[in-house]
Amino acid sequence: MHLREVTEDDISDICRLPSTREELFYCFPRAVFPLSEAEVRQSIKKRSDSTVVEVEGRVVAFANFYRWEEGLCSIGNVVVAADTRGSGVGSCLIKHMVTLGFEKHYAKAVSVSCFNRNAAGLLFYPKLGFLPYDIEQRVDYNGDRVALIHLRVENNAI
């Protein structure tokens, strides 16, 4: 398993990571399925520390920060290839992002947000020390109300 910054060559691989409309909504809520290279490029341009996980030369996960100031780093665009979930790839990626938040950006806390229908994510993040602190109403791609649950880990909690 190898973590590294995103390169132009990774863009098309990142586009293939969300395999359903629902998965895409979880990681790129405003994007249209299938994920386009333009959407990924725009995200990378506007965000910080865009990172991929590579296993045996294949990009299997992606994340970045959409906020990295005022003592808080917020992780976004988190997506792991379906066939590698449960293998430790996601844990490795999130731990790396948390470390970047604390050590590179001097954050006091690192946050992540997870939609209520993403049970796997809601069960995953607390295992890494994240605790819920807020909920907001959003609308999904069908126009249905959903809850976006915000979780965070404090620097002294790790």
DSSP file (Angstrom, degrees, kcal/mol; ACC not computed):
  #  RESIDUE AA STRUCTURE BP1 BP2  ACC     N-H-->O    O-->H-N    N-H-->O    O-->H-N    TCO  KAPPA ALPHA  PHI   PSI    X-CA   Y-CA   Z-CA
    1    1 A M              0   0    0      0, 0.0     2,-0.4     0, 0.0    54,-0.2   0.000 360.0 360.0 360.0 130.4    0.0    0.0    0.0
    2    2 A H  E     -A   54   0A   0     52,-2.5    52,-3.1     2,-0.0     2,-0.4  -0.990 360.0-158.2-132.4 125.6    1.4    3.3   -1.1
    3    3 A L  E     +A   53   0A   0     -2,-0.4     2,-0.3    50,-0.2    50,-0.2  -0.847  28.2 146.9-101.4 139.4    0.0    6.8   -0.3
    4    4 A R  E     -A   52   0A   0     48,-2.0    48,-2.8    -2,-0.4     3,-0.1  -0.982  49.2 -78.1-160.9 167.0    1.0    9.8   -2.5
    5    5 A E  E     -A   51   0A   0     -2,-0.3    46,-0.2    46,-0.2     2,-0.1  -0.375  58.0 -97.0 -67.8 151.4   -0.2   13.0   -4.0
    6    6 A V        -     0   0    0     44,-1.8     2,-0.3    -2,-0.1    -1,-0.1  -0.422  39.3-163.7 -69.0 142.0   -2.5   12.9   -7.0
    7    7 A T    >>  -     0   0    0     -2,-0.1     3,-1.7    -3,-0.1     4,-0.5  -0.795  36.9-103.2-118.0 167.5   -1.0   13.2  -10.4
    8    8 A E  G >4 S+     0   0    0     -2,-0.3     3,-1.2     1,-0.3     4,-0.4   0.849 120.7  62.6 -57.3 -35.0   -2.7   13.9  -13.7
    9    9 A D  G 34 S+     0   0    0      1,-0.2     4,-0.4     2,-0.1    -1,-0.3   0.690  97.6  58.3 -65.4 -18.1   -2.4   10.2  -14.6
   10   10 A D  G <> S+     0   0    0     -3,-1.7     4,-2.4     1,-0.2     3,-0.3   0.651  80.3  88.8 -84.7 -16.7   -4.6    9.4  -11.6
   11   11 A I  H <X S+     0   0    0     -3,-1.2     4,-1.9    -4,-0.5    -1,-0.2   0.888  88.7  44.4 -55.3 -50.2   -7.6   11.4  -12.7
   12   12 A S  H  > S+     0   0    0     -4,-0.4     4,-0.9     1,-0.2    -1,-0.3   0.855 113.1  52.8 -66.0 -33.2   -9.3    8.7  -14.8
   13   13 A D  H >4 S+     0   0    0     -4,-0.4     3,-0.6    -3,-0.3     4,-0.5   0.901 107.5  51.3 -67.0 -40.1   -8.7    6.1  -12.1
   14   14 A I  H >< S+     0   0    0     -4,-2.4     3,-1.4     1,-0.2    -2,-0.2   0.892 103.3  60.0 -62.6 -39.2  -10.3    8.3   -9.5
   15   15 A C  H 3< S+     0   0    0     -4,-1.9    20,-0.5     1,-0.3    -1,-0.2   0.803 103.9  51.1 -59.1 -29.3  -13.4    8.7  -11.7
   16   16 A R  T << S+     0   0    0     -4,-0.9    -1,-0.3    -3,-0.6    -2,-0.2   0.561  87.7  84.7 -86.4  -8.6  -13.9    5.0  -11.6
   17   17 A L  S <  S+     0   0    0     -3,-1.4     2,-0.7    -4,-0.5    65,-0.5   0.940  79.3  63.0 -65.0 -48.8  -13.8    4.6   -7.8
   18   18 A P        -     0   0    0      0, 0.0    17,-0.3     0, 0.0    -1,-0.1  -0.682  66.4-177.1 -77.7 115.9  -17.5    5.5   -7.1
   19   19 A S        +     0   0    0     -2,-0.7     2,-0.3    15,-0.1    -2,-0.1   0.549  60.1  38.8 -95.2  -7.3  -19.3    2.6   -8.9
   20   20 A T  S  > S-     0   0    0      1,-0.1     4,-2.2    14,-0.0     5,-0.2  -0.913  83.4-111.4-135.9 165.0  -22.9    3.8   -8.2
   21   21 A R  H  > S+     0   0    0     -2,-0.3     4,-2.1     1,-0.2     5,-0.1   0.888 119.3  51.8 -60.3 -40.5  -24.8    7.0   -8.2
   22   22 A E  H  > S+     0   0    0      2,-0.2     4,-1.9     1,-0.2    -1,-0.2   0.924 108.1  49.9 -65.6 -44.6  -25.3    6.7   -4.4
   23   23 A E  H  > S+     0   0    0      1,-0.2     4,-1.5     2,-0.2     5,-0.2   0.908 110.3  51.4 -60.0 -41.4  -21.5    6.1   -3.8
   24   24 A L  H  X S+     0   0    0     -4,-2.2     4,-3.6     1,-0.2     3,-0.2   0.908 106.4  54.3 -62.2 -41.1  -20.8    9.2   -5.9
   25   25 A F  H  < S+     0   0    0     -4,-2.1    -1,-0.2     1,-0.2    -2,-0.2   0.893 105.3  54.5 -59.8 -39.7  -23.2   11.2   -3.8
   26   26 A Y  H  < S+     0   0    0     -4,-1.9    -1,-0.2     1,-0.2    52,-0.2   0.865 123.1  24.9 -62.2 -36.6  -21.4   10.2   -0.6
   27   27 A C  H  < S+     0   0    0     -4,-1.5    50,-0.5    -3,-0.2    -2,-0.2   0.746 138.7  22.5-105.5 -26.4  -18.0   11.4   -1.9
   28   28 A F  S >< S-     0   0    0     -4,-3.6     3,-2.0    -5,-0.2    -1,-0.2  -0.633  70.0-179.7-136.0  75.0  -18.9   14.1   -4.5
   29   29 A P  T 3  S+     0   0    0      0, 0.0    -4,-0.1     0, 0.0    -1,-0.1   0.736  80.4  44.3 -55.4 -27.9  -22.5   15.2   -3.5
   30   30 A R  T 3  S+     0   0    0     -6,-0.1    -5,-0.1     2,-0.1     2,-0.1   0.527  93.5 102.6 -95.0  -5.2  -22.8   17.8   -6.2
   31   31 A A    <   -     0   0    0     -3,-2.0     2,-0.4    -7,-0.2     4,-0.1  -0.360  68.6-125.9 -79.6 158.3  -21.4   15.7   -9.0
   32   32 A V        -     0   0    0      2,-0.2     4,-0.2    -2,-0.1     7,-0.1  -0.867  46.0 -77.4-103.1 136.1  -23.4   13.9  -11.7
   33   33 A F  S    S+     0   0    0     -2,-0.4     2,-0.1     2,-0.1   -12,-0.1  -0.565 113.6  43.3 -77.9 138.5  -22.9   10.2  -12.2
   34   34 A P  S    S-     0   0    0      0, 0.0    -2,-0.2     0, 0.0     2,-0.1   0.620  99.9-117.0 -76.1 157.2  -20.6    9.0  -13.6
   35   35 A L        -     0   0    0    -20,-0.5     2,-0.2   -17,-0.3    -2,-0.1  -0.362  31.9-141.0 -61.6 131.5  -17.9   11.1  -12.1
   36   36 A S     >  -     0   0    0     -4,-0.2     4,-1.9     1,-0.1     5,-0.1  -0.597  17.3-122.8 -96.8 157.2  -16.1   13.2  -14.8
   37   37 A E  H  > S+     0   0    0     -2,-0.2     4,-2.8     1,-0.2     5,-0.2   0.855 114.0  58.3 -62.6 -35.1  -12.5   14.1  -15.1
   38   38 A A  H  > S+     0   0    0      2,-0.2     4,-2.5     1,-0.2    -1,-0.2   0.908 104.7  50.2 -62.0 -42.1  -13.5   17.8  -15.0
   39   39 A E  H  > S+     0   0    0      2,-0.2     4,-2.3     1,-0.2    -1,-0.2   0.919 112.5  46.9 -61.6 -44.3  -15.1   17.3  -11.6
   40   40 A V  H  X S+     0   0    0     -4,-1.9     4,-2.6     2,-0.2     5,-0.2   0.936 112.6  48.8 -65.1 -46.2  -12.1   15.6  -10.2
   41   41 A R  H  X S+     0   0    0     -4,-2.8     4,-2.4     1,-0.2    -1,-0.2   0.908 111.4  50.3 -59.6 -42.3   -9.7   18.3  -11.6
   42   42 A Q  H  X S+     0   0    0     -4,-2.5     4,-2.1     2,-0.2    -1,-0.2   0.911 110.9  49.2 -62.8 -42.9  -11.9   21.1  -10.2
   43   43 A S  H  X S+     0   0    0     -4,-2.3     4,-1.6     1,-0.2    -2,-0.2   0.937 112.0  47.6 -62.0 -47.0  -11.9   19.4   -6.8
   44   44 A I  H  < S+     0   0    0     -4,-2.6    -2,-0.2     1,-0.2    -1,-0.2   0.892 111.8  51.3 -61.7 -40.1   -8.2   19.0   -6.8
   45   45 A K  H  < S+     0   0    0     -4,-2.4    -1,-0.2    -5,-0.2    -2,-0.2   0.886 116.1  39.4 -64.6 -40.7   -7.7   22.6   -7.9
   46   46 A K  H  < S+     0   0    0     -4,-2.1    -1,-0.2    -5,-0.2    -2,-0.2   0.649 114.5  59.3 -85.0 -16.3   -9.9   24.0   -5.1
   47   47 A R  S  < S-     0   0    0     -4,-1.6     2,-0.3    -5,-0.2    19,-0.2  -0.445  75.1-117.6-112.9-179.8   -8.8   21.7   -2.3
   48   48 A S  E    S+ B   0  65A   0     17,-2.2    17,-2.7     1,-0.2    19,-0.1  -0.869  78.1   9.5-121.4 151.2   -5.6   20.8   -0.5
   49   49 A D  E     -     0   0A   0     -2,-0.3     2,-0.3    15,-0.2    -1,-0.2   0.821  67.5-166.9  57.4  40.4   -3.5   17.6   -0.1
   50   50 A S  E     -     0   0A   0     -6,-0.2   -44,-1.8    -3,-0.2     2,-0.4  -0.449  16.4-174.8 -61.7 123.3   -5.3   15.5   -2.7
   51   51 A T  E     -AB   5  63A   0     12,-3.1    12,-1.8    -2,-0.3     2,-0.3  -0.935  18.3-164.2-130.3 142.2   -4.1   12.0   -1.9
   52   52 A V  E     -AB   4  62A   0    -48,-2.8   -48,-2.0    -2,-0.4     2,-0.5  -0.893  14.7-139.3-120.0 156.6   -4.5    8.6   -3.5
   53   53 A V  E     -AB   3  61A   0      8,-1.8     7,-3.1    -2,-0.3     8,-1.0  -0.969  20.4-161.8-110.7 131.6   -3.7    5.1   -2.1
   54   54 A E  E     -AB   2  59A   0    -52,-3.1   -52,-2.5    -2,-0.5     2,-0.5  -0.939   8.8-172.8-115.6 134.1   -2.1    2.7   -4.6
   55   55 A V  E >  S- B   0  58A   0      3,-2.7     3,-1.8    -2,-0.4    -2,-0.0  -0.989  77.7 -17.1-127.0 122.1   -2.1   -1.0   -4.2
   56   56 A E  T 3  S-     0   0    0     -2,-0.5    -1,-0.1     1,-0.3     3,-0.1   0.883 130.6 -50.4  50.1  44.0    0.0   -3.1   -6.7
   57   57 A G  T 3  S+     0   0    0      1,-0.2     2,-0.4   -55,-0.0    -1,-0.3   0.475 115.9 114.3  79.4   2.8    0.1   -0.1   -9.1
   58   58 A R  E <   -B   55   0A   0     -3,-1.8    -3,-2.7   -45,-0.0     2,-0.5  -0.912  68.4-125.9-112.0 131.0   -3.7    0.5   -9.0
   59   59 A V  E     +B   54   0A   0     -2,-0.4    -5,-0.2    -5,-0.2     3,-0.1  -0.626  38.1 163.6 -72.4 121.5   -5.3    3.6   -7.5
   60   60 A V  E     +     0   0A   0     -7,-3.1    21,-3.3    -2,-0.5     2,-0.3   0.443  55.9  25.0-121.9  -4.5   -7.9    2.3   -4.9
   61   61 A A  E     -BC  53  80A   0     -8,-1.0    -8,-1.8    19,-0.2     2,-0.3  -0.992  54.7-171.5-160.3 157.5   -8.7    5.3   -2.8
   62   62 A F  E     +BC  52  79A   0     17,-2.1    17,-2.1    -2,-0.3     2,-0.3  -0.994  12.9 152.2-151.2 145.1   -8.8    9.1   -2.8
   63   63 A A  E     +B   51   0A   0    -12,-1.8   -12,-3.1    -2,-0.3     2,-0.3  -0.964   7.7 173.9-163.2 166.9   -9.4   12.0   -0.3
   64   64 A N  E     - C   0  76A   0     12,-1.9    12,-3.1    -2,-0.3     2,-0.5  -0.920  35.8 -91.4-159.1-177.1   -8.5   15.6    0.2
   65   65 A F  E     -BC  48  75A   0    -17,-2.7   -17,-2.2    -2,-0.3    10,-0.2  -0.931  21.8-177.2-107.2 131.7   -9.2   18.6    2.5
   66   66 A Y  E    S+     0   0A   0      8,-2.4     2,-0.3    -2,-0.5     9,-0.1   0.529  83.0  31.6 -98.7 -10.0  -11.9   21.1    1.6
   67   67 A R  E     + C   0  74A   0      7,-1.0     7,-2.4   -19,-0.1    -1,-0.3  -0.988  57.3 160.5-142.2 136.9  -11.0   23.2    4.7
   68   68 A W  E     + C   0  73A   0     -2,-0.3     2,-0.3     5,-0.2     5,-0.2  -0.231  48.5  81.2-152.4  53.3   -7.6   23.6    6.2
   69   69 A E  E >   + C   0  72A   0      3,-1.4     3,-1.7     1,-0.1    36,-0.0  -0.954  66.1  38.3-152.4 168.3   -7.6   26.8    8.3
   70   70 A E  T 3  S-     0   0    0     -2,-0.3    -1,-0.1     1,-0.3     3,-0.1   0.837 127.4 -55.3  55.3  38.8   -8.5   28.3   11.6
   71   71 A G  T 3  S+     0   0    0     34,-0.3    37,-2.4     1,-0.1    38,-1.6   0.520 118.9  96.9  79.6   5.0   -7.5   25.2   13.5
   72   72 A L  E <   -Cd  69 109A   0     -3,-1.7    -3,-1.4    35,-0.2     2,-0.5  -0.990  47.8-170.3-133.3 130.7   -9.7   22.8   11.6
   73   73 A C  E     -Cd  68 110A   0     36,-1.9    38,-2.9    -2,-0.4     2,-0.5  -0.971  13.1-158.7-111.6 133.4   -9.0   20.5    8.6
   74   74 A S  E     -Cd  67 111A   0     -7,-2.4    -8,-2.4    -2,-0.5    -7,-1.0  -0.958   8.7-142.7-117.8 121.1  -12.0   18.9    7.0
   75   75 A I  E     +Cd  65 112A   0     36,-3.2    38,-0.6    -2,-0.5     2,-0.3  -0.616  29.6 167.4 -82.7 135.8  -11.6   15.8    4.9
   76   76 A G  E     +C   64   0A   0    -12,-3.1   -12,-1.9    -2,-0.3     3,-0.1  -0.851  45.3  40.8-139.9 177.2  -13.7   15.4    1.8
   77   77 A N  E     +     0   0A   0    -50,-0.5     2,-0.4    -2,-0.3   -50,-0.1   0.764  69.1 174.7  55.3  30.6  -14.1   13.4   -1.4
   78   78 A V  E     +     0   0A   0    -52,-0.2     2,-0.3    -3,-0.1   -15,-0.2  -0.540   5.8 157.3 -73.0 122.6  -13.4   10.2    0.5
   79   79 A V  E     -C   62   0A   0    -17,-2.1   -17,-2.1    -2,-0.4     2,-0.4  -0.983  21.3-170.0-148.8 137.0  -13.8    7.2   -1.7
   80   80 A V  E     -C   61   0A   0     -2,-0.3   -19,-0.2   -19,-0.2     5,-0.1  -0.986  37.7-101.6-126.2 134.8  -12.4    3.6   -1.6
   81   81 A A    >>  -     0   0    0    -21,-3.3     3,-2.0    -2,-0.4     4,-0.6  -0.282  31.6-125.1 -55.0 135.9  -12.8    1.1   -4.4
   82   82 A A  G >4 S+     0   0    0    -65,-0.5     3,-0.9     1,-0.3    -1,-0.1   0.845 107.3  56.0 -54.9 -38.9  -15.5   -1.4   -3.6
   83   83 A D  G 34 S+     0   0    0      1,-0.2    -1,-0.3     3,-0.0    -2,-0.1   0.524 109.3  46.5 -77.9  -2.8  -13.3   -4.4   -4.0
   84   84 A T  G X4>S+     0   0    0     -3,-2.0     3,-1.7   -24,-0.2     5,-0.6   0.414  79.9 121.4-114.5  -0.4  -10.7   -3.2   -1.4
   85   85 A R  T <<5S+     0   0    0     -3,-0.9    -3,-0.0    -4,-0.6    -4,-0.0  -0.370  75.4  26.8 -63.9 141.2  -13.1   -2.1    1.3
   86   86 A G  T 3 5S+     0   0    0     -2,-0.0    -1,-0.3     1,-0.0    -3,-0.0   0.441  95.8  98.5  86.7   0.1  -12.4   -3.9    4.6
   87   87 A S  T < 5S-     0   0    0     -3,-1.7    -2,-0.1     0, 0.0    -4,-0.0   0.454 103.5 -99.1 -98.9  -1.6   -8.7   -4.4    3.7
   88   88 A G  T  >5S+     0   0    0     -4,-0.2     4,-2.4     4,-0.0     5,-0.2   0.350  92.6 116.4 100.3  -5.4   -7.3   -1.4    5.7
   89   89 A V  H  ><S+     0   0    0     -5,-0.6     4,-2.4     2,-0.2     5,-0.2   0.941  78.2  46.1 -61.5 -48.8   -7.1    0.9    2.7
   90   90 A G  H  > S+     0   0    0     -6,-0.2     4,-2.8     1,-0.2     5,-0.3   0.909 112.7  50.0 -62.1 -43.6   -9.6    3.4    4.1
   91   91 A S  H  > S+     0   0    0      1,-0.2     4,-2.6     2,-0.2     5,-0.3   0.922 110.9  49.8 -60.7 -44.5   -8.0    3.3    7.6
   92   92 A C  H  X S+     0   0    0     -4,-2.4     4,-2.0     2,-0.2    -2,-0.2   0.923 113.2  46.6 -60.1 -45.9   -4.6    4.0    6.1
   93   93 A L  H  X S+     0   0    0     -4,-2.4     4,-2.4     2,-0.2    -2,-0.2   0.937 114.6  45.1 -64.1 -48.2   -5.9    6.9    4.0
   94   94 A I  H  X S+     0   0    0     -4,-2.8     4,-2.7     1,-0.2     5,-0.2   0.905 112.3  51.3 -66.9 -40.9   -7.9    8.6    6.8
   95   95 A K  H  X S+     0   0    0     -4,-2.6     4,-2.4    -5,-0.3    -1,-0.2   0.902 110.8  50.3 -61.1 -39.6   -5.0    8.2    9.4
   96   96 A H  H  X S+     0   0    0     -4,-2.0     4,-2.6    -5,-0.3    -2,-0.2   0.925 111.0  47.9 -62.4 -45.4   -2.7    9.8    6.8
   97   97 A M  H  X S+     0   0    0     -4,-2.4     4,-2.5     2,-0.2    -2,-0.2   0.900 111.1  50.9 -64.7 -40.3   -5.1   12.7    6.3
   98   98 A V  H  X S+     0   0    0     -4,-2.7     4,-2.4     2,-0.2     5,-0.2   0.926 110.4  49.5 -61.8 -44.9   -5.5   13.2   10.1
   99   99 A T  H  X S+     0   0    0     -4,-2.4     4,-3.2     1,-0.2     5,-0.5   0.921 110.6  50.0 -60.6 -44.7   -1.7   13.2   10.4
  100  100 A L  H  X>S+     0   0    0     -4,-2.6     4,-2.0     1,-0.2     5,-1.6   0.922 109.9  52.2 -58.1 -44.1   -1.4   15.8    7.6
  101  101 A G  H  <5S+     0   0    0     -4,-2.5     6,-2.6     3,-0.2     4,-0.3   0.924 117.9  35.5 -58.9 -46.4   -4.1   17.9    9.3
  102  102 A F  H  <5S+     0   0    0     -4,-2.4     4,-0.3     4,-0.2    -2,-0.2   0.915 128.4  32.3 -75.6 -43.8   -2.3   17.9   12.7
  103  103 A E  H  <5S+     0   0    0     -4,-3.2    -3,-0.2    -5,-0.2    -2,-0.2   0.880 128.7  30.6 -88.0 -39.4    1.3   18.0   11.5
  104  104 A K  T  <5S+     0   0    0     -4,-2.0    -3,-0.2    -5,-0.5    -2,-0.1   0.882 133.3  28.6 -86.0 -41.5    1.3   20.0    8.3
  105  105 A H  S   <S-     0   0    0     -5,-1.6   -34,-0.3    -4,-0.3    -3,-0.2   0.424  96.0-130.5-102.9  -0.2   -1.7   22.3    8.9
  106  106 A Y        +     0   0    0     -4,-0.3    -4,-0.2    -6,-0.3    -3,-0.1   0.835  41.7 178.7  55.5  36.6   -1.4   22.5   12.8
  107  107 A A        -     0   0    0     -6,-2.6   -35,-0.2    -7,-0.2    -1,-0.2  -0.351  33.8-152.3 -69.2 148.0   -5.1   21.7   13.2
  108  108 A K  S    S+     0   0    0    -37,-2.4    47,-2.9     1,-0.3    48,-0.3   0.672  85.6  12.1 -87.5 -22.8   -6.6   21.4   16.6
  109  109 A A  E     -dE  72 154A   0    -38,-1.6   -36,-1.9    45,-0.3     2,-0.4  -0.989  63.9-147.9-150.9 152.7   -9.2   19.1   15.1
  110  110 A V  E     -dE  73 153A   0     43,-2.3    43,-2.5    -2,-0.3     2,-0.3  -0.989  22.9-165.9-121.9 133.5   -9.8   17.1   11.9
  111  111 A S  E     -dE  74 152A   0    -38,-2.9   -36,-3.2    -2,-0.4     2,-0.3  -0.782  13.1-175.7-119.3 162.3  -13.4   16.6   10.7
  112  112 A V  E     -dE  75 151A   0     39,-2.4    39,-3.1    -2,-0.3     2,-0.4  -0.969  16.3-141.1-147.8 151.8  -15.2   14.4    8.2
  113  113 A S  E     - E   0 150A   0    -38,-0.6     2,-0.4    -2,-0.3    37,-0.2  -0.919  15.5-173.7-121.0 147.4  -18.9   14.4    7.2
  114  114 A C  E     - E   0 149A   0     35,-2.7    35,-2.9    -2,-0.4     2,-0.1  -0.996  23.8-121.5-144.5 131.2  -20.9   11.3    6.4
  115  115 A F  E >   - E   0 148A   0     -2,-0.4     3,-2.0    33,-0.2    33,-0.2  -0.432  27.7-118.2 -73.2 148.1  -24.5   11.0    5.1
  116  116 A N  T 3  S+     0   0    0     31,-2.5    -1,-0.1     1,-0.3    32,-0.1   0.764 112.7  57.2 -59.0 -28.1  -27.0    9.0    7.2
  117  117 A R  T 3  S+     0   0    0     30,-0.2     2,-1.5     1,-0.2    -1,-0.3   0.574  84.8  86.5 -80.9  -7.3  -27.5    6.4    4.5
  118  118 A N    <>  +     0   0    0     -3,-2.0     4,-2.3     1,-0.2     5,-0.2  -0.578  51.7 165.3 -91.2  73.2  -23.8    5.6    4.5
  119  119 A A  H  > S+     0   0    0     -2,-1.5     4,-1.9     1,-0.2     5,-0.2   0.873  71.8  56.6 -58.8 -40.2  -23.9    3.0    7.4
  120  120 A A  H  > S+     0   0    0     -3,-0.2     4,-1.7     1,-0.2    -1,-0.2   0.923 110.4  44.7 -59.5 -44.2  -20.4    1.7    6.6
  121  121 A G  H  > S+     0   0    0      1,-0.2     4,-2.3     2,-0.2    -1,-0.2   0.906 110.7  53.3 -65.9 -41.9  -18.9    5.2    6.9
  122  122 A L  H  < S+     0   0    0     -4,-2.3    -1,-0.2     1,-0.2    -2,-0.2   0.799 114.7  42.0 -65.5 -28.2  -20.9    5.9   10.1
  123  123 A L  H  X S+     0   0    0     -4,-1.9     4,-0.5    -5,-0.2    -1,-0.2   0.752 114.8  53.0 -85.2 -26.8  -19.5    2.7   11.6
  124  124 A F  H >X S+     0   0    0     -4,-1.7     3,-1.0    -5,-0.2     4,-0.6   0.943 100.2  55.3 -74.7 -52.0  -16.0    3.2   10.3
  125  125 A Y  H ><>S+     0   0    0     -4,-2.3     5,-1.9     1,-0.3     3,-1.5   0.858 101.6  55.6 -61.0 -41.2  -15.1    6.8   11.4
  126  126 A P  H >45S+     0   0    0      0, 0.0     3,-1.7     0, 0.0    -1,-0.3   0.825  98.7  63.9 -61.2 -27.7  -15.7    6.2   15.2
  127  127 A K  H <<5S+     0   0    0     -3,-1.0    -2,-0.2    -4,-0.5    -3,-0.1   0.754 103.0  49.8 -64.0 -22.0  -13.2    3.3   15.1
  128  128 A L  T <<5S-     0   0    0     -3,-1.5    -1,-0.3    -4,-0.6    -3,-0.1   0.248 131.7 -93.1-100.0  10.8  -10.6    5.9   14.1
  129  129 A G  T < 5S+     0   0    0     -3,-1.7    25,-0.3     1,-0.3     2,-0.2   0.422  77.8 142.2  96.9  -0.2  -11.5    8.2   17.0
  130  130 A F      < -     0   0    0     -5,-1.9    -1,-0.3    -6,-0.1    23,-0.2  -0.551  29.3-166.9 -77.3 138.1  -14.0   10.5   15.2
  131  131 A L  E     -F  152   0A   0     21,-2.6    21,-2.3    -2,-0.2     2,-0.1  -0.966  25.6-107.8-124.4 141.4  -17.1   11.6   17.3
  132  132 A P  E     +F  151   0A   0      0, 0.0    19,-0.3     0, 0.0     3,-0.1  -0.381  40.3 162.8 -66.8 143.7  -20.3   13.2   15.9
  133  133 A Y  E     +     0   0A   0     17,-2.9     2,-0.3     1,-0.4    18,-0.2   0.468  59.7  13.0-136.2 -11.4  -20.7   16.9   16.8
  134  134 A D  E     -F  150   0A   0     16,-1.3    16,-3.0     2,-0.0    -1,-0.4  -0.988  51.4-155.2-162.7 157.4  -23.3   18.2   14.4
  135  135 A I  E     -F  149   0A   0     -2,-0.3     2,-0.4    14,-0.2    14,-0.2  -0.999  13.4-175.3-136.5 137.8  -26.0   17.2   11.9
  136  136 A E  E     -F  148   0A   0     12,-2.2    12,-3.1    -2,-0.4     2,-0.3  -0.975  27.1-113.5-133.1 152.2  -27.4   19.3    9.0
  137  137 A Q  E     +F  147   0A   0     -2,-0.4     2,-0.3    10,-0.2    10,-0.2  -0.636  39.1 169.1 -82.1 136.9  -30.2   18.7    6.5
  138  138 A R  E     -F  146   0A   0      8,-2.7     8,-2.4    -2,-0.3     2,-0.4  -0.812  30.5-121.1-133.4 176.1  -29.2   18.2    2.9
  139  139 A V  E     -F  145   0A   0     -2,-0.3     6,-0.2     6,-0.2     2,-0.0  -0.988  25.5-143.5-123.5 133.0  -31.1   17.1   -0.2
  140  140 A D    >   -     0   0    0      4,-2.7     3,-1.9    -2,-0.4     6,-0.0  -0.163  38.8 -83.0 -87.6-174.1  -29.9   14.1   -2.2
  141  141 A Y  T 3  S+     0   0    0      1,-0.3    -1,-0.1     2,-0.1  -119,-0.0   0.619 129.8  51.8 -67.3 -14.4  -29.8   13.5   -6.0
  142  142 A N  T 3  S-     0   0    0      2,-0.1    -1,-0.3     3,-0.0     3,-0.1   0.417 120.4-106.4 -97.3  -0.8  -33.5   12.4   -5.9
  143  143 A G  S <  S+     0   0    0     -3,-1.9     2,-0.2     1,-0.3    -2,-0.1   0.563  75.1 140.9  85.5   9.5  -34.6   15.5   -4.0
  144  144 A D        -     0   0    0      1,-0.1    -4,-2.7    -5,-0.0    -1,-0.3  -0.581  57.9-107.1 -86.2 147.4  -35.1   13.5   -0.8
  145  145 A R  E     + F   0 139A   0     -2,-0.2     2,-0.3    -6,-0.2    -6,-0.2  -0.524  44.4 173.1 -70.1 135.5  -34.1   14.9    2.6
  146  146 A V  E     - F   0 138A   0     -8,-2.4    -8,-2.7    -2,-0.2     2,-0.5  -0.938  28.9-119.8-137.2 162.3  -31.0   13.3    4.1
  147  147 A A  E     - F   0 137A   0     -2,-0.3   -31,-2.5   -10,-0.2     2,-0.6  -0.895  13.7-154.4-105.9 132.9  -28.9   14.0    7.2
  148  148 A L  E     -EF 115 136A   0    -12,-3.1   -12,-2.2    -2,-0.5     2,-0.5  -0.935  15.3-155.9-104.8 115.2  -25.2   15.0    6.9
  149  149 A I  E     -EF 114 135A   0    -35,-2.9   -35,-2.7    -2,-0.6     2,-0.5  -0.810   2.3-150.4 -98.4 125.2  -23.5   14.0   10.1
  150  150 A H  E     -EF 113 134A   0    -16,-3.0   -17,-2.9    -2,-0.5   -16,-1.3  -0.817  17.2-178.7 -98.2 131.0  -20.3   15.8   11.0
  151  151 A L  E     -EF 112 132A   0    -39,-3.1   -39,-2.4    -2,-0.5     2,-0.3  -0.899   0.4-176.6-125.0 153.8  -17.7   14.0   13.0
  152  152 A R  E     -EF 111 131A   0    -21,-2.3   -21,-2.6    -2,-0.3     2,-0.4  -0.989  19.2-147.8-149.0 159.7  -14.3   15.1   14.3
  153  153 A V  E     -E  110   0A   0    -43,-2.5   -43,-2.3    -2,-0.3     2,-0.2  -0.997  23.8-133.4-125.8 133.7  -11.2   14.0   16.2
  154  154 A E  E >   -E  109   0A   0     -2,-0.4     3,-2.0   -25,-0.3     4,-0.4  -0.556  21.2-117.3 -85.7 151.1   -9.3   16.4   18.4
  155  155 A N  G >  S+     0   0    0    -47,-2.9     3,-0.8     1,-0.3   -46,-0.1   0.846 115.2  50.2 -57.2 -36.8   -5.5   16.6   18.2
  156  156 A N  G 3  S+     0   0    0    -48,-0.3    -1,-0.3     1,-0.2   -47,-0.1   0.467  95.8  74.3 -82.7   0.6   -5.1   15.3   21.8
  157  157 A A  G <         0   0    0     -3,-2.0    -1,-0.2     1,-0.2    -2,-0.2   0.612 360.0 360.0 -87.4 -12.8   -7.4   12.3   21.2
  158  158 A I    <         0   0    0     -3,-0.8    -1,-0.2    -4,-0.4    -2,-0.1   0.454 360.0 360.0 -95.6 360.0   -4.9   10.3   19.1
